[in-house]
Amino acid sequence: MRNAILDTSKDGMLESIKGFLKGLLEKELVNAVLVPVELPSGNNVVQTLVSNPEKLDAANPLAPVLPVNSARIISSITRTGSSQRKIAVVLRSCELRAVIELAKLKQVTLDNLLIIGIDCYGTYSINDYSNLAEEGKSPTDNALGNIKDGKEDELLREACQVCEYFYPMNADIVIGLVGMDTDKAVLVVAETEQGEQVLEAMELQESSGDKERQAAIEKLIAERTAKKEELYGKTREDITGEEKLLTMFARCVNCHNCRDACPICYCRECLFDSPTFEFGADKYLDWAAKKDALRMPTDTLLFHLTRLNHMAGSCVGCGLCQEACPNEVPVFSIFRMVGDKVQEVFEYVPGRSLDEEMPLSTFREDELQEVGYE
């Protein structure tokens, strides 16, 4: 592991990080950088594959918004195989963890990727981000200002407020912000041999690390965990019992947006888009006659329970499922709570290790003895 300092005292944190990314291209350490770039309107960012250093002037990896989990983009780029050219990908923790899970599922090829993980303070909804921009305010400055002043940011998405994995895992290079005096410097850590080679080529000032950073991380983890448990308590109360569960999903219109936004749902052909769920009029009428009344559209609860069964073990808590819902069904709180319980049973943390086998795709004879037979 190699620690270095990225001086921010002259140009500020954002410009210094952009300068680091430009250096990767200028020194030909990578051929392109995948990074959020601000739209000309300033009311959103889009993930952009940049090959010209000058085009990084509009890059903003600190923008507090997550329109799409970049794991899906990386999957679309690398699923069929890697390029001989190297791509640097700048990722938040939930994106990076999803990339690792998709790599295990052979939906991402990690060859010739330089993974740059960056501490995530949290993100706003696209609407809140856009509204701030349209009011003439900088969403990035608003978020960083609240952090600097120690204020609680009420605009942070629910998923971010309870995220205890805001620091990168399994990155080649980590850009550490938490616990740092970002007006002076941010920490740059090489966690792999590839990362060390890049830092050596970038000729950054070496550092012995920062003990205050670890203390700040532990403090924020404790705060987020407490909020998470509070959310889980409310969620359990809201869904306990069949009637409450049906009420919770009553606004679902079977649009499947939550599935399409989820970085872990990757099936080329979803069961719920197949002829399995195509029925004739008589079938619906028979059901209606049998039950006296048939809720339409049908199978909304079955859809969510099936999706839970498929991806609960790998849920990284990005919360984009809820962001994508047109009717504000609180799918995140339910999926994250159930995901946590499943992951706890198997002592599994999604994205923690590339070598750690996924529990729902691996059979062990000695597991779950308490619910089995001798």
GUTORKE-275030 format. One record per residue (C-alpha): residue in three letters; residue number from 1; y, x, z. Coordinates in nm, 2 decimals. Layout:
BEGIN
resn:resi:v:u:w
ALA:NUM:Y:X:Z
...
This chain:
BEGIN
resn:resi:v:u:w
MET:1:0.00:0.00:0.00
ARG:2:0.34:0.13:-0.10
ASN:3:0.67:-0.01:0.05
ALA:4:1.00:0.02:-0.12
ILE:5:1.35:-0.12:-0.08
LEU:6:1.55:-0.30:-0.35
ASP:7:1.92:-0.25:-0.27
THR:8:2.11:-0.58:-0.28
SER:9:2.43:-0.46:-0.12
LYS:10:2.62:-0.41:-0.45
ASP:11:2.51:-0.68:-0.69
GLY:12:2.36:-0.94:-0.45
MET:13:2.00:-1.05:-0.41
LEU:14:1.95:-1.26:-0.73
GLU:15:2.11:-1.00:-0.96
SER:16:1.91:-0.72:-0.79
ILE:17:1.58:-0.90:-0.85
LYS:18:1.68:-0.98:-1.21
GLY:19:1.76:-0.61:-1.25
PHE:20:1.41:-0.52:-1.12
LEU:21:1.26:-0.75:-1.37
LYS:22:1.47:-0.62:-1.65
GLY:23:1.36:-0.27:-1.56
LEU:24:1.00:-0.37:-1.61
LEU:25:1.08:-0.46:-1.97
GLU:26:1.32:-0.17:-2.03
LYS:27:1.07:0.09:-1.91
GLU:28:0.80:-0.09:-2.12
LEU:29:0.58:-0.14:-1.81
VAL:30:0.52:-0.50:-1.93
ASN:31:0.57:-0.67:-2.27
ALA:32:0.70:-1.00:-2.13
VAL:33:0.80:-1.16:-1.80
LEU:34:0.71:-1.52:-1.71
VAL:35:1.00:-1.64:-1.48
PRO:36:1.21:-1.95:-1.42
VAL:37:1.52:-1.95:-1.64
GLU:38:1.82:-2.18:-1.58
LEU:39:1.90:-2.44:-1.84
PRO:40:2.25:-2.41:-1.99
SER:41:2.34:-2.73:-1.81
GLY:42:2.24:-2.57:-1.48
ASN:43:2.06:-2.88:-1.36
ASN:44:1.71:-2.74:-1.38
VAL:45:1.50:-2.43:-1.45
VAL:46:1.21:-2.39:-1.69
GLN:47:0.94:-2.13:-1.68
THR:48:1.01:-1.90:-1.98
LEU:49:0.82:-1.61:-2.13
VAL:50:1.09:-1.35:-2.18
SER:51:1.04:-1.04:-2.39
ASN:52:1.41:-0.93:-2.43
PRO:53:1.57:-0.79:-2.11
GLU:54:1.91:-0.95:-2.20
LYS:55:1.75:-1.30:-2.19
LEU:56:1.68:-1.24:-1.82
ASP:57:2.05:-1.29:-1.74
ALA:58:1.98:-1.66:-1.69
ALA:59:1.66:-1.60:-1.49
ASN:60:1.65:-1.74:-1.14
PRO:61:1.33:-1.69:-0.95
LEU:62:1.52:-1.80:-0.63
ALA:63:1.61:-2.14:-0.77
PRO:64:1.48:-2.39:-0.51
VAL:65:1.30:-2.62:-0.75
LEU:66:0.94:-2.64:-0.88
PRO:67:0.93:-2.85:-1.20
VAL:68:0.57:-2.74:-1.27
ASN:69:0.32:-2.53:-1.09
SER:70:0.31:-2.21:-1.30
ALA:71:-0.07:-2.18:-1.25
ARG:72:-0.10:-2.45:-1.52
ILE:73:0.11:-2.25:-1.76
ILE:74:-0.08:-1.92:-1.69
SER:75:-0.40:-2.11:-1.75
SER:76:-0.28:-2.24:-2.09
ILE:77:-0.18:-1.88:-2.19
THR:78:-0.49:-1.70:-2.07
ARG:79:-0.78:-1.95:-2.05
THR:80:-0.93:-1.85:-2.38
GLY:81:-0.88:-1.48:-2.31
SER:82:-0.63:-1.22:-2.22
SER:83:-0.39:-1.04:-2.45
GLN:84:-0.38:-0.66:-2.50
ARG:85:-0.02:-0.68:-2.40
LYS:86:0.08:-0.70:-2.04
ILE:87:0.26:-1.00:-1.88
ALA:88:0.45:-1.00:-1.55
VAL:89:0.43:-1.34:-1.38
VAL:90:0.68:-1.42:-1.10
LEU:91:0.51:-1.67:-0.87
ARG:92:0.57:-1.86:-0.55
SER:93:0.28:-1.86:-0.30
CYS:94:0.14:-2.20:-0.39
GLU:95:0.15:-2.10:-0.76
LEU:96:-0.02:-1.77:-0.69
ARG:97:-0.29:-1.93:-0.48
ALA:98:-0.36:-2.18:-0.75
VAL:99:-0.39:-1.90:-1.00
ILE:100:-0.66:-1.74:-0.79
GLU:101:-0.85:-2.06:-0.75
LEU:102:-0.83:-2.12:-1.13
ALA:103:-0.95:-1.77:-1.19
LYS:104:-1.26:-1.85:-0.99
LEU:105:-1.31:-2.15:-1.20
LYS:106:-1.27:-1.94:-1.52
GLN:107:-0.96:-2.12:-1.62
VAL:108:-0.74:-1.82:-1.58
THR:109:-0.80:-1.46:-1.70
LEU:110:-0.63:-1.21:-1.48
ASP:111:-0.66:-0.91:-1.71
ASN:112:-0.33:-0.76:-1.82
LEU:113:-0.13:-0.98:-1.57
LEU:114:0.11:-0.81:-1.33
ILE:115:0.14:-1.06:-1.05
ILE:116:0.47:-1.05:-0.87
GLY:117:0.47:-1.28:-0.56
ILE:118:0.80:-1.38:-0.40
ASP:119:0.86:-1.53:-0.06
CYS:120:0.94:-1.90:-0.09
TYR:121:1.19:-2.06:0.14
GLY:122:1.10:-2.40:-0.01
THR:123:1.21:-2.62:-0.30
TYR:124:1.40:-2.94:-0.37
SER:125:1.30:-3.23:-0.58
ILE:126:1.42:-3.21:-0.94
ASN:127:1.65:-3.50:-0.88
ASP:128:1.81:-3.34:-0.57
TYR:129:1.84:-3.01:-0.75
SER:130:2.00:-3.18:-1.05
ASN:131:2.24:-3.39:-0.83
LEU:132:2.37:-3.08:-0.66
ALA:133:2.43:-2.90:-0.99
GLU:134:2.61:-3.21:-1.13
GLU:135:2.83:-3.21:-0.82
GLY:136:2.94:-2.86:-0.91
LYS:137:2.74:-2.70:-0.63
SER:138:2.49:-2.42:-0.68
PRO:139:2.15:-2.54:-0.55
THR:140:2.04:-2.17:-0.50
ASP:141:2.35:-2.09:-0.29
ASN:142:2.31:-2.42:-0.10
ALA:143:1.95:-2.33:-0.01
LEU:144:2.02:-1.96:0.07
GLY:145:2.33:-2.06:0.27
ASN:146:2.13:-2.29:0.49
ILE:147:1.88:-2.02:0.56
LYS:148:2.15:-1.76:0.64
ASP:149:2.32:-2.00:0.87
GLY:150:1.99:-2.10:1.04
LYS:151:2.04:-2.46:0.94
GLU:152:1.75:-2.70:0.87
ASP:153:1.76:-2.79:0.50
GLU:154:1.71:-3.17:0.48
LEU:155:1.67:-3.15:0.10
LEU:156:1.35:-2.95:0.12
ARG:157:1.05:-3.13:-0.02
GLU:158:0.80:-3.26:0.24
ALA:159:0.54:-3.02:0.10
CYS:160:0.76:-2.72:0.16
GLN:161:0.86:-2.83:0.51
VAL:162:0.50:-2.81:0.62
CYS:163:0.39:-2.51:0.41
GLU:164:0.26:-2.23:0.63
TYR:165:0.16:-2.01:0.33
PHE:166:0.51:-1.93:0.20
TYR:167:0.43:-1.56:0.17
PRO:168:0.24:-1.42:-0.13
MET:169:-0.13:-1.34:-0.11
ASN:170:-0.32:-1.14:-0.38
ALA:171:-0.01:-1.02:-0.56
ASP:172:0.02:-0.68:-0.72
ILE:173:0.38:-0.66:-0.60
VAL:174:0.54:-0.87:-0.32
ILE:175:0.91:-0.93:-0.30
GLY:176:0.97:-0.99:0.07
LEU:177:1.27:-1.20:0.17
VAL:178:1.17:-1.35:0.50
GLY:179:1.30:-1.14:0.80
MET:180:1.51:-0.92:0.58
ASP:181:1.89:-0.89:0.58
THR:182:1.90:-0.99:0.21
ASP:183:2.27:-0.90:0.19
LYS:184:2.16:-0.54:0.21
ALA:185:1.81:-0.51:0.08
VAL:186:1.48:-0.69:0.01
LEU:187:1.14:-0.54:0.07
VAL:188:0.92:-0.46:-0.24
VAL:189:0.55:-0.40:-0.15
ALA:190:0.28:-0.28:-0.39
GLU:191:-0.05:-0.42:-0.27
THR:192:-0.27:-0.30:-0.56
GLU:193:-0.31:0.02:-0.75
GLN:194:-0.14:-0.14:-1.05
GLY:195:0.15:-0.24:-0.82
GLU:196:0.18:0.12:-0.69
GLN:197:0.20:0.26:-1.04
VAL:198:0.48:0.01:-1.13
LEU:199:0.68:0.09:-0.82
GLU:200:0.64:0.47:-0.88
ALA:201:0.77:0.42:-1.24
MET:202:1.06:0.20:-1.11
GLU:203:1.17:0.48:-0.88
LEU:204:1.28:0.26:-0.59
GLN:205:1.37:0.40:-0.25
GLU:206:1.06:0.41:-0.04
SER:207:1.04:0.23:0.30
SER:208:0.81:0.24:0.60
GLY:209:0.81:-0.14:0.60
ASP:210:0.98:-0.38:0.83
LYS:211:0.84:-0.50:1.16
GLU:212:1.10:-0.77:1.19
ARG:213:0.96:-0.93:0.87
GLN:214:0.62:-0.99:1.03
ALA:215:0.78:-1.14:1.34
ALA:216:0.99:-1.37:1.12
ILE:217:0.69:-1.48:0.92
GLU:218:0.49:-1.57:1.24
LYS:219:0.79:-1.76:1.37
LEU:220:0.82:-1.97:1.05
ILE:221:0.45:-2.03:1.04
ALA:222:0.46:-2.17:1.39
GLU:223:0.75:-2.40:1.30
ARG:224:0.59:-2.52:0.98
THR:225:0.25:-2.58:1.15
ALA:226:0.42:-2.79:1.42
LYS:227:0.58:-3.01:1.15
LYS:228:0.25:-3.03:0.96
GLU:229:0.07:-3.16:1.27
GLU:230:0.34:-3.42:1.32
LEU:231:0.30:-3.53:0.95
TYR:232:-0.08:-3.55:0.99
GLY:233:-0.04:-3.77:1.30
LYS:234:0.17:-4.02:1.11
THR:235:-0.05:-4.01:0.81
ARG:236:-0.37:-4.08:1.01
GLU:237:-0.20:-4.38:1.17
ASP:238:-0.09:-4.51:0.83
ILE:239:-0.43:-4.49:0.66
THR:240:-0.67:-4.57:0.94
GLY:241:-0.87:-4.88:0.84
GLU:242:-0.96:-5.02:0.49
GLU:243:-0.66:-5.25:0.48
LYS:244:-0.41:-4.98:0.56
LEU:245:-0.56:-4.74:0.31
LEU:246:-0.54:-5.01:0.04
THR:247:-0.18:-5.08:0.14
MET:248:-0.10:-4.71:0.11
PHE:249:-0.22:-4.70:-0.25
ALA:250:-0.10:-5.05:-0.34
ARG:251:0.19:-4.91:-0.55
CYS:252:-0.05:-4.70:-0.76
VAL:253:-0.04:-4.81:-1.13
ASN:254:-0.32:-4.58:-1.25
CYS:255:-0.08:-4.36:-1.45
HIS:256:-0.27:-4.04:-1.34
ASN:257:0.05:-3.84:-1.32
CYS:258:-0.06:-3.69:-0.99
ARG:259:-0.37:-3.56:-1.16
ASP:260:-0.18:-3.42:-1.46
ALA:261:0.07:-3.24:-1.23
CYS:262:-0.20:-3.09:-1.00
PRO:263:-0.28:-2.72:-1.08
ILE:264:-0.63:-2.76:-0.96
CYS:265:-0.74:-3.06:-1.17
TYR:266:-0.85:-2.88:-1.49
CYS:267:-1.13:-3.09:-1.65
ARG:268:-1.09:-3.12:-2.02
GLU:269:-1.23:-3.47:-2.01
CYS:270:-1.16:-3.67:-1.70
LEU:271:-1.41:-3.94:-1.61
PHE:272:-1.13:-4.19:-1.56
ASP:273:-1.01:-4.14:-1.92
SER:274:-1.37:-4.19:-2.06
PRO:275:-1.54:-4.50:-2.18
THR:276:-1.70:-4.53:-1.84
PHE:277:-1.40:-4.72:-1.72
GLU:278:-1.35:-4.93:-2.04
PHE:279:-1.47:-5.29:-1.98
GLY:280:-1.46:-5.61:-2.18
ALA:281:-1.28:-5.93:-2.07
ASP:282:-1.60:-6.09:-1.94
LYS:283:-1.67:-5.81:-1.70
TYR:284:-1.33:-5.85:-1.54
LEU:285:-1.38:-6.23:-1.52
ASP:286:-1.72:-6.18:-1.36
TRP:287:-1.57:-5.96:-1.10
ALA:288:-1.28:-6.20:-1.04
ALA:289:-1.53:-6.49:-1.00
LYS:290:-1.75:-6.29:-0.76
LYS:291:-1.45:-6.18:-0.54
ASP:292:-1.23:-6.49:-0.59
ALA:293:-0.95:-6.25:-0.68
LEU:294:-0.94:-5.91:-0.85
ARG:295:-0.67:-5.66:-0.79
MET:296:-0.53:-5.51:-1.11
PRO:297:-0.53:-5.24:-1.24
THR:298:-0.88:-5.18:-1.10
ASP:299:-1.02:-4.87:-0.95
THR:300:-0.70:-4.71:-0.83
LEU:301:-0.85:-4.63:-0.49
LEU:302:-1.17:-4.50:-0.65
PHE:303:-0.96:-4.27:-0.87
HIS:304:-0.78:-4.11:-0.57
LEU:305:-1.10:-4.08:-0.37
THR:306:-1.28:-3.91:-0.66
ARG:307:-0.99:-3.67:-0.72
LEU:308:-1.00:-3.59:-0.35
ASN:309:-1.37:-3.51:-0.37
HIS:310:-1.31:-3.28:-0.67
MET:311:-1.02:-3.07:-0.55
ALA:312:-0.98:-3.10:-0.17
GLY:313:-1.14:-2.77:-0.11
SER:314:-0.89:-2.59:-0.33
CYS:315:-0.57:-2.79:-0.26
VAL:316:-0.28:-2.54:-0.22
GLY:317:-0.03:-2.79:-0.09
CYS:318:0.23:-2.76:-0.37
GLY:319:0.30:-3.13:-0.34
LEU:320:0.36:-3.18:-0.71
CYS:321:0.12:-3.47:-0.71
GLN:322:0.37:-3.67:-0.51
GLU:323:0.67:-3.55:-0.71
ALA:324:0.50:-3.68:-1.03
CYS:325:0.43:-4.03:-0.88
PRO:326:0.67:-4.29:-1.03
ASN:327:0.63:-4.52:-0.74
GLU:328:0.65:-4.27:-0.45
VAL:329:0.29:-4.31:-0.33
PRO:330:0.25:-4.05:-0.05
VAL:331:-0.04:-3.88:-0.21
PHE:332:0.06:-3.54:-0.08
SER:333:0.03:-3.61:0.29
ILE:334:-0.31:-3.77:0.24
PHE:335:-0.45:-3.50:0.00
ARG:336:-0.31:-3.21:0.21
MET:337:-0.45:-3.35:0.54
VAL:338:-0.79:-3.42:0.39
GLY:339:-0.78:-3.08:0.21
ASP:340:-0.70:-2.90:0.53
LYS:341:-1.00:-3.07:0.71
VAL:342:-1.24:-2.98:0.43
GLN:343:-1.11:-2.62:0.42
GLU:344:-1.14:-2.59:0.80
VAL:345:-1.51:-2.70:0.79
PHE:346:-1.59:-2.41:0.55
GLU:347:-1.34:-2.17:0.70
TYR:348:-1.19:-2.14:0.36
VAL:349:-0.82:-2.08:0.26
PRO:350:-0.76:-2.14:-0.11
GLY:351:-0.62:-1.83:-0.28
ARG:352:-0.69:-1.60:0.01
SER:353:-0.93:-1.38:-0.18
LEU:354:-1.06:-1.36:-0.53
ASP:355:-1.40:-1.26:-0.39
GLU:356:-1.43:-1.56:-0.15
GLU:357:-1.66:-1.81:-0.30
MET:358:-1.54:-2.17:-0.34
PRO:359:-1.73:-2.38:-0.08
LEU:360:-1.78:-2.69:-0.30
SER:361:-1.93:-2.49:-0.58
THR:362:-2.16:-2.28:-0.36
PHE:363:-2.47:-2.37:-0.17
ARG:364:-2.58:-2.20:0.15
GLU:365:-2.89:-2.31:0.34
ASP:366:-2.74:-2.24:0.68
GLU:367:-2.41:-2.44:0.64
LEU:368:-2.34:-2.78:0.79
GLN:369:-2.65:-2.77:1.02
GLU:370:-2.48:-3.02:1.26
VAL:371:-2.50:-3.29:1.00
GLY:372:-2.83:-3.20:0.84
TYR:373:-3.20:-3.19:0.94
GLU:374:-3.40:-2.91:1.08
